[in-house]
Amino acid sequence: MWSRRKPKNRRLEREHVLGVRLRSSQVRAARNRLAAVGLGLVFTAVLGAYLVWFGGQWALNRLFYQNQAFAIQELDLRTDGVIAVDQLRRWTGIKPGANLLALDLARVKRDLEMIPLIDSASVERIPPHTLRIRVFEREPIAQINVLRPGGAEPIELAACYINAAGYIMLPLDPRQRSATAPAPEPLPLLGPLNPNDVQPGRRLKTPQLAAALQLLDSFKQSPMASLADLKSIDLSCPDVLTVTTDQGAEITFGLTELDQQLRRWQAICERGQRENKAIAFLDLAVTNSIPARWFETNAPAPSTPNPPRPLRLRRNHV
């Protein structure tokens, strides 16, 4: 028992350790070389792509976008309305001698269609020197008078136009009209409308206004256009349209079946002409037993309608 040796602490003993330090350093060096090669390849690829892109841009600019051989020498600009070509050219914003291939056609089209008087436009390149632009204008069919803050006067009466689709337009300045365009004709007056809604370029959508615009469009196509002239349409009553003619008659229309109401008006008007009478009041919103009133025989004779005006012809102004 006394001769038994006390066990030693094995943690204090030296053990044989494998020599892996050299192997780890070699692996780390190989990884570093691989990473350096990868970064070099990525940098080379990026630099090569940039050089290819830069070279391509330089070649495109040199050969096409800055080449005077593609400078715009002819601007083929036409419109189907009354706007002067010079005014349309200013609205396009195209500078003289601009490069045909570098021109942003979408920008030119957008700038033109932002003009309230223009409905749509098409822009086309015709290499090497021609740019073709076709403009389609909005045709006003009625006038709207609204009160707006003025310059000399605190409040003044401003006139706006509206087309059959309900788009608001400002009257065209006489200097912006084509010299060959006919003089503007007086248009029927629509109202009243909210002045805040009457903004150039904005489209108004209300059932009553839509009915009034449809009535104006149908009236131009009907035989009544040769028998009477519309002076104004009152929109103050929500369920009916009150039309006043240049002959002094007051006609009430419902908001639906306008073509049928126009035919009834024509039949009653033709009957009155056969009897040498003129309509003073007519309520076409009533379907049965239509209320009507004739001018008194001792009253001043109403003015005769103007001769029928031909429909506006779309012409190209070169």
HELIX and SHEET records of a PDB file:
HELIX    1   1 ARG A   10  LEU A   12  5                                   3    
HELIX    2   2 ARG A   21  LEU A   60  1                                  40    
HELIX    3   3 ASN A   61  TYR A   65  3                                   5    
HELIX    4   4 GLN A   68  PHE A   70  5                                   3    
HELIX    5   5 VAL A   85  THR A   92  1                                   8    
HELIX    6   6 LEU A  105  GLU A  113  1                                   9    
HELIX    7   7 PRO A  174  GLN A  176  5                                   3    
HELIX    8   8 PRO A  207  GLN A  221  1                                  15    
HELIX    9   9 PRO A  223  SER A  226  5                                   4    
HELIX   10  10 LEU A  258  ARG A  274  1                                  17    
SHEET    1   A 3 GLU A  74  THR A  79  0                                        
SHEET    2   A 3 THR A 130  GLU A 137  1                                        
SHEET    3   A 3 ILE A 118  ILE A 126 -1                                        
SHEET    1   B 9 ILE A 168  MET A 169  0                                        
SHEET    2   B 9 ILE A 155  ASN A 163 -1                                        
SHEET    3   B 9 PRO A 140  PRO A 149 -1                                        
SHEET    4   B 9 LEU A 189  GLY A 191  1                                        
SHEET    5   B 9 LEU A 230  ASP A 234  1                                        
SHEET    6   B 9 VAL A 240  THR A 245 -1                                        
SHEET    7   B 9 GLU A 250  GLY A 254 -1                                        
SHEET    8   B 9 ILE A 279  ASP A 283  1                                        
SHEET    9   B 9 ALA A 292  TRP A 294 -1                                        
END                                                                             
